[in-house]
Amino acid sequence: MKLVVIEAPAKRETLKKYLGNGYEVFATKGHIRDLPVKSFAIDLNNNYEPHYEINPDKKELIADLRRKADKADEVLIATDPDREGEAISWHVAHVLGLDPSTKCRIQFNEISKKAVEKALKEPRAIDLNLVDAQQARRVMDRMVGYKVSPIISKKIAPKLSAGRVQSVALKLVVDREVEIENFKPEEYWNVSAIHSKNEISFKSALANYKNKKIKVENKEQVDKVLSDIKGQDFVVEAIKKTKTKSHAPAPFTTSTMQQDAGNKLKMSLKKITSCAQELYEGVEIKGEGKMALITYIRTDSTRVSADAQAACRDYVAQKYGKEFVPEKPNIYASKGNAQDAHEAIRPISMQMTPDMVKDSLTKENYRLYKLIYERFMASQMTEAEYSNVNVSFKVGDYTFKAVGKTLEFEGFTKAYKEYTEEDKEKEDGKLPKMEEGEVVKVNEIKTEQKFTKPPARYTETSLVKAMEEKGIGRPATYAATITILTARAYCDKEARFLVPTDLGRRITEYLDKFFSKVINVKFTAYMEGRLDDIAEDKDEWVDVVDSFWTGFKGLLTNADSSSLTMKAQPVETDIKCEKCGHNMLIREGRFGKFLGCSNFPKCKNVKPYETEEKKPVGKCPECGKSVYAFKTKKGKNFYACEDKENCHFMSWDIPTGEKCPNCGKPIIRKGKFEKCSGCDFRPEPKK
């Protein structure tokens, strides 16, 4: 019996289908060994040696893994095909006493019969360069997280965290907000003419004055233009006809998938990530059992295998016709800083169409699979072709221009709906046939006052795009990095936009003052390049970490010794303390704002800070006072008594204020019903 070790339990059933008899599959459920949570665990005096420990919740799992490994004829480690997966393989080898230089590592980019069989035929040694690259990232992240977080917690507010990449992402959001606040709108006017010919209505727009581009900036200038062109003919001066082509988009990378799904499907980054993970690990398909539908989801490559290209081209020819298949397969270049470790995100089989699996998938999984499927299909299709007509009208000293665009051949837009919708809008801009020297009828002159707009706030998906373009983070880290900004209340979400909180702005301001040399876009991107060098055996991980620490430790000393703090100042209210009569102050604590007596420390009365959103949700079963909703640092709701000083009641569920007559535990609300939190007792429904 051979033992195959994987990460996610969800893959087990899918993988066993292709391994067959003679193999047992064991899932580690992610990391089994890591740096301990409660200590720094980096030996700064011994080449930055990390002290790994078995995760406390994995001790029984590892004991079971060792028992199975001892009985197995061979152990094959099949963790995910990226640097983190390679590091997990190395840790698994360590706890099992395997030599990482032996051929104990297999990997596959997709969970399909062909890919799994190929991986079994090509075992390899664990790639220690990839392990070292991941280890360097882990060590530097620990240095920032465990050395900066205590400082900002002391200087700004309790229980804060800083991160090497997280803090740069926050800085992008804060800098954008400052840019928006400082933006000064500039007035401009659009001047256009509405024409009609042969029952076709179209528009031309003011473009030039005396053959130079004109910008109309105020009402006085508008009035001058209108006065000058009044009574003037619109004479066709030039007609330019061109043919243009639009190339098919590349198949998805992690970043482009997150952007497209966010923009088109309006899915959150967290939902996109979880849906993609399920489609990769395997979903239950009616009549087929558990099947994986897409390739590995953490990639920055647009590369596609020759087999997948051929299968896609054959399917396109069959579905749409040979004219939709380019003469040669479309090949896309990955970005310069791409690791290119494995293929783009694509469907495993073109025969498994979205319609075939629709009834087996959740609504979100279906929509994402359809998007991935259509994007890949479009990537191997011909260009879309357009006819463009540009007409210039001479109106005295002014020139107006009209543009028409018509889709002549659909090409890839036949499959990729997003582009089809855009082109349908453009197709409405058809122009009637005209000739040079012809005078064209004008029905109306329109003017419209406009103002320049500030840059838009970041959404989750536009922040992913910015991080990718600037070389910050990697595909595996985008979602986790951005999600933590809202989970820790450094940003709020307004509609789909990220807005920095006062706390987030103070953190960024503080880090800019003391850590700008390392927590900035340019330096973070530079360090990503050095991590790539380690992975490619061009640099040593200890040297990279040493260069980082050498510059970083001085910044820590300066920040810690500085007397500067950025703590939020208490705000006095008109609310009187019911215990001593002094005014209550709005203070900031671990779980957000609260009211504290201004007579502290003589009076230690505190209570929730009630806003329109903060209202009592229940009654305390211990003292009868109001219960309010609070959030943990991870964003999960819990409920606690308003009298935190004297009553320590807390619950994950909303209490009714009553206790169970059988066991004395609090009665809680579960949806529309009430039940005991300790036994099966259910009160009679209230009439």
N, C-alpha and C positions, 0 to 999 in steps of 0.2 A: 504494500500500500504506500502510495506517495502522498505527502502532505503539501497542499498549496495554501500559502498564507496570504490573505488579502486584507484590505482595510475595512471596507464597509459591509456589514451583514446583508444589506439589500442586494449585493452582487452575488451572494452565495448560490442562490437557486438558479439564477441565470447562467452562472459559470459552470455549475455542475451538469447542466444539460449538454455542454460541449466537451467536458472532460471525460465523462463516461465512467465505467467501472475502473477500479484500481486507483482512484484518487479520492482524497478527503479534503474538503475546503474548510479552513478556519479563518474567522474574521477577528482582527485585533481591535476593531471599533476605533480606529484612528491611532493616535500616538500611544505607545506603551511606556516610553521612557522620555523624560524631559527634564529641564531645569526645574528645581523645586520652586513652589510658589512663594514660600515664606523666607527665602534667603537669596542673596545676590548670586551666589554659586559660580562666580567667575574668579579664577585665581589670577589676579593682576600681576603677581610676582613669578608666575610660572607659565609664561607663553600663553596667558589668557585661557588656560585649560578650564573647560566647563565641567562642572560636577553634576552629572546626570543622575536622576533617581527614577526608580520605577514609580509610575503614577499610583497613588494610594488605592484608587478604585480599580486598578488593573492587576492587583496581586493574585487574586484567585484565577483570573483569566490567564495570566502568564503561567501559573502552576499547571493549569489544564493544557496550555499550549506545549509546555515542556514534556508532559506525559505523552501527548500525541506524537511529538517529534521523536521521542525516544523509541517509540514503537514503529515509526515510519522507516521505510527503506530509503527514502530520499525526501529532503525538504526543499521546496521551491518557493521563493518569496515573490509574490506578484502584486506588490503595492502599486499605487498610482504612478503613471509615467511622467513624473516631474521631479524637481529637486527635493521637495518635501517628501514625496513618495520614496525617493532614493534614500533619504535620511532615515525614514521609518524602516526601510529594509535593513539598513546598517544596524539600527537598534535591535531589530528582531534577531539578526545574526548574532549580535552580542549576547543577548539573554539566552540564546540557544547554544552558544558556544560554537557557532559555525565560523569557518574561515571565510571572510568576505572576498578573498581572491579566488575562491573556487566558483564554479559555474552554478551558483545557487539562485540567481536572479533571472526572472522572466518578466516581460512586459508586453502589453498589447494596447493599441490605441483605440480599440473597439472590442466589445464583448460579443464576438461572432465566432462561429465554428472555424472559419478559415483563419482568423487572427489568432485564436487560442491554439490551434494545432501548429501554426507557424511558430508561435512563441515557445511551445514545448520542444520544438526541434532546435531552437537557437538560444539555450540558456547562456548566461554570461556572468562574469564577476560583477560585484557591486561597484559602481563607478564612484571611487573615492573623491574625485574632483567635484562631482555634483554634491556629494555629502559635505565636503569642505565648504563649498559655496553656501549651502544652506546653513551650515554651522556658523559661518562668519556673519550671516544675516541675523541668526538667532542671538549671537553674542552681542552684536552692536545694538540690536533692538533692546536687549536686556540692559545694556549700559545706559541707554537713554531712558527707558521706562523706569528702572529702579534707582537711578541717580537724579533725574530731573523731577519725577513725580513727587517725591517728598519735599523738594524745594518749593514747587508751586503750590503744594498743599499747605505749606507753612506761610507762604507769602500772599496767597490769593484766597483760597477757601479749602476746607477739609476734603480729604478723599478724592483729590483730583488725579488724573493720569495724563502723562505726556507720552508720545510715541514718535519714533524717528520718522515714519511716513505719515502717521495719523496727524501729527502737528503741522506738517506741511500742507496736507489736504485742508485742514482747518484754516490755515493761513490764506489759501486760495479763496475760500468762501468769505473770509473777513475782508481781504483786500478788494474783492469784487464789490462788497457792500459799501466800503469806503469810497470806491470809485463811483458808485451810483449816487451816493450822498453828495459828493463834490461835483457831480456833473451839472453843467450849466447848459440848458437847452438853447438851441439857436433856431430862430425863425427862418422858414423858407416857404415858398409858394410854388405849387404846380399849376401850370397853365396848359390846357389841352383843348383840342377841337374835336367835336363829334361830327362825323361825316356819314353820308349814305350814298350808295351807288348800287344799282341793280339789286335793290332790296337787301343789300348787305350793309349793316351799320358797323363802323369801326372808328377808332380813336387815333389821333396823332398828338404828340406832346412837344412842347417848346423845347428846343435843344440848343440852338446857336443864335448869336447876334453878330452880324458882320463876320460870319464864318469862324467865330470863336465861341467856345462853350459858355453858356450863360447860366448864372445862378440868381434867381429872383428872391430877394431876401426880405422884402417888406411890401406893405400895401401901396406905397408911393410908386415903387418900381412896377408893381402889377398894373397900376393905373396907366403908367407910361406905355407899357407893352400893349395894353388894350387900346389906348389912344392911337398908337402907331399903326396897329394892324386893322383898325376899323375901316371897313370898306375895301380892304385889300383882298385880291384873289389868292386862293391857295393853288399854286401852280406846281405840277409835278416836275421837280428838277432832276431827280435821278431815281432809277429803280435798280436795285441790286438783288440778284437771285443767287442763292447758294444752296448747296446740299451739305448737311452735317450728319455726323453719326455719333451715337452715344454708346460707349462700350459697356458691356455687362459688368455688374459689380462683382467684386471678389467674394468667395464664400466667407462665412463668418469666422472671426476670431472671437475670443471671449469679450473683448471690448466692444466690437461692432455689434455682436449679438445683444449685449446689454443695452447699448444705445438704441438699436432698432426696436427691440421689444419694449423698452421704456417709452419711446416716442410713439410708436405705432399701436402697441397693444395696451399702453398706459399701465403697465405692470411695475410694481416696485422692484428695486434691485434685489431685495431679499426673496421675493416671490420668483423672480427670473432665475436666481441661483438655485433655489430648491426644486423648481420644475425641471431645469436642465439636468440637475443631479439625478433625478428620478428617471428621466429619459435615457440617461447614460447607463445607470446601474441596472435598469430593467423594470418593465411594467407588465402587468398581467394582461395578455391579449387573448381575447375569446378564441378558442379553438387551437391556440398555439402555446399556451402556458406563458411563463415569464420570459420576456424578450427585451433586450436592449435595442433602442431605436436610433441612437446617435453616437458619434465618436466622442472621444475625451473632450471635456468641456473647458479645460483650462489651457489655453494655447494662444500664442501671439503670431502664429504662422498661417499663411494663406495657401500653403502647399497642399496638394491633393495627390493621392496615389494614382498611378497610371490605370489600375484596374477600376477605381472609382470613376475616373474621367470617362473611360470607355463605356462603363455601364450607364452613366448619365447621358452621354451622347446618343447611345442606342435608344434610351427611353425617350429622349426629346424627339428623335427622328420618328419614332413610333407614334408618339402622342400628337406632335404638331406638324411633322413633315421634315424632309431633309433640308429644305431651305432655311430651317431654323438652327441647323447645326453648322458651326464654322468649319472651314476647310481643315484647320489645325486646332487641336485642343487649346483652350484659353489657359494661359499660365500667368500667375500673378506674383509679383515680387513682394516679399515681406519687408517690413520697415527695417531700417539699418540696425536698430537696437533689439530686434526680435531674437529670441533664443532659438526659434525654429526647431524645437525638440520633436514635435510631432505635427500631424496634419491639422488642417482647418476643421471647424465643426461642421459636420455633414451627416445626412442620414446614412445608416449602415447599408441599407438596401433600397434602391429606387423602386423596387416592386412593392415595398410596404408603404403605400401612399397614405396621405393624411385621411382620406375618405375611408380607407380600409380599417383604420384603427380608431376612428372617431368615437365609436360607441364604447370602446374599451378605456378611453382616457378621460381624465377630468377635463373640464372646460379649459382651464389654464394650460395644462399639458398639451392638449390638442392644438390650441392657438400657437403655442411656442413651437411645437413640432412642425406645424404647417409653415410657419415663418422660416424655420431652418431649412425645410425641404424645398420650398419655393426659391429661397435665396441660392441654394446650391444648384438647383436646376437652371436658374437664370444665369449662374456664373459660367455655364458651359454652353450658352446659346449665342447666336449671332447678335451683331450690333443693331440697335434701333436706328432707322433712317428718317431724316426730316427734310422737308423743303422749307427754306427760309426766304422771306421777301422783306427787304428794307426799302421803304419809300421816303424820299426827302421832298418836302414841299417848300417852295420859296414864297415867303409872304413879306414883301418889302425887304427890309434889312434882316428879317428873322428867318430862321429855318425850323420847321416842325418835322418830326419824324414819326412814321408808323411802322410797326413791326408785325409780321405775320409768321406763324410757324405751324406747319401741318405734318402730322405723322404719316409717312409714306409706307414704312414697313415696320411692323411691331417688334420684330426681333425678340430680345429677352423680355421686353415688357409684356409679352404674351403670358409669361409665367409669373412675373414679379409684380403683384398688384399695386404696390406703393408707387412704382414708377408709372404704371398705366394711368392711375388717377391723376398724377401730375400732368402727364402728356395730354389727357383729355381736356384739362383746363386750358393748356396752351393751344390746343387745336381750335378752340373757340376764337382765337385771334386771326382767323382767315381774313385775307384782304381780297377785294374784288380786282378784276383785271383792270390795269391802268396803263397809260402811255405817257412818255415824257412830253412836257409842254401842255398837257391836259389840265384844265381847271376843274377842280373837284368841289362839289357842293359842301358848304358848311352849315350844319343845322344849329349849332350852339357852340359858344366858347365858355369853357368852365374854368374857374379858378378855385384853388383849395389851399387854405392856410395849413401849414404843417410845422412841426417842431422836431428837431433831432431828438432821438431817444437814447437814454443811457444803455450800457450793455445789460443784458438780462441777468438776473440772478441765476446761480447754478441750480440745476435739478440734479438728482442723483446720477442720471445718465450723462448729462453734459459735464459733470465733474469727472466721471470715468473717462470721457473723451479727453478732457484737459490733462488728466493724470497720465494717460497714455502718450499724448502728444509731447508732454514735457519730460517723459521718461521717469516718472515717479511710480514706484511700486511695480508689480507684475500681475498677470492675469489672475493668479490665485488670491491676490490680496485686495483687489479693488473693492469688492462688495463688503468684506469685513471691515476695511478701513473706513469706508464712507458710512456704513450703518452705525458704527460706534459713535460718530459725531452727534447723532440724534439720541442714541441710547444714553449718553452721558450728559445730555442737555447742553452741549456746546453749540448746537444748532437746533432750531425749530423748523418744522415744515409748514409753510403757508401755501395751500394748494399743493403743487408739486415742487415748489421752490424751497431751497435751503436758505434759511436766514440765521445768521449768527446771533446767539443770545449775548446778553451783557457779559456773562461769564466767559463765553467763547472769545469775545473780543478782548477781555482783560488777559486771558491766557496768551493769546497771540501777541498782544502788546508787550507782555512781560518777556516772552520768549524772544521777541525781536530785539529787546534791549540787551539780553544777556547771552542768547544762543544763536544769533543770526548767522554765525559762521558755519554752523552745521545744520540748523533747521531752516533751510531755504531750498528753493526749487533746484537751483543749479548744482549745489553740493550733493543733494539727494540723488539727482540723476547721475552725477559723476560716480557716486558710490555704487549705483546699480551697474555701471560699466565695469567697475572693479570686481564686483561679484561675478559678472560674466567672465572676466579674465580668469578668476579662480576656477570656474566651471570648465573652462577651455584649457586648463593647465598652463596658463600664461603668468600666473602670480600665485604666491603662497598666502593661505588664509590668515596665518599669524601676522604676516607683514601688513596686510590690509587692515586688520583690526588694530594693530599697533599704531599705524599712521593715524587712524581715527581717534584712538584713545589719547595719543600724545597731544593733539590739539584740543580735545574735548575736556580733559580733566582740569585745565586752567579755567575754562569757562564755568565749570561747576564751582570752583573755589570762589571766583568773583561773585557769582550769583548768591551763593550761600552766605558770604560775609557781608553782602550789601544790606544796608538798612531799609532799602526801598521795598515797600509792600504795595499790593494792589487789592487789598481787601475791600469788599463793598461796605460803604459806610451805612450804619443803621439809619432808617428814615422814620422820623417821629410821626405818629398818627394821632387822631382825636379819640381813639379808643381807650377807655379807662381800664386799668387793671382792677379786676373785681376783688383782688386780695388786699391791695394797699392804696389804690386810688391814683397811682401815677399813670402817666401816658404809656401806652404800649409802643414798641419800636418794631419796624419791619426789619428782620435780620435774615441772613442767608446761612443755611446749614447744609448738612449732607444730603438731605432730601428736598432741597429747594428752600423757598422763603417760608418764614414762620414769624409769629408775633412773640416778642419777649419783653418783659417789663423793663422800663428804663431805670428802675430802682435796683437793678441787679448790681452786686450779688446779694444785697439784703433781701430782695424778693426775687425768687427764681421761677416765677409764674411764666409759662409758655403755652401757646395755643396755636392752632393752624391759622395761617394767613388766608382769610376767606376773600376770594375774588368772585366774580360772576360765575366762573367755572368751578370754583372750589366751594361745594355745598355739602352739608351732611348727607351721608348715604345710608346711615343706620344708627342703631342705639347700642351702646356698650352693655353687654350682659353682666359686667362686673360692677359698674358704678352708675349706669343709666345715662351717662352723658353722651354727647354726639360722637359718632364715628365718622372719620374722613378717609378718603382714598389717598394713598401716597404711592410713590414709585421707588423701586429699588434702583441701584446704579445701573442695572442691566435693562431698566425700563419696564419691569414687571410690576403690576399693581398689587398692593396689599392694603389692608384696612387696619386703622389703629384709633384708639381712644384719643379725644382731644386733650385730655388731662394726662400728658405724658409723664409729668413729674410724680404723680401719685398713683396713677393706674397704668399698668404695663400691658393692657390687653392688645393683642395683635392677631390678625387672621388673614388667610389668603382669600376667604369668602366673606360676603357681606353679612354681618350679624343682624338679627331682628331685635335683639335686646332681651329675648327670652331664653330660658334654659330648659333642657330636656327633663321631663318629669321622671324619666327612667334612670338616666345616668348622670344628669347634672351638667352635661356639656352644652355649649351654646347652640341655639337653633340658627341655622344659616339659610340664606336664599340661594336657590339654584334655578336660574331662569324664572319661571312663573311659580315655582313650587318652593316649599320650605321643608327642611329636613334637619335632623340632628347631625351635628358634626362628629359625633362619637359612636352612634349606633344606628339601627334601622328605623327608629321612630320618626313618623311623619305627622305633624299636626293636622287637624281637620282644616280643609280650605276655608278661609274667611269669606262670609257671604257679603 
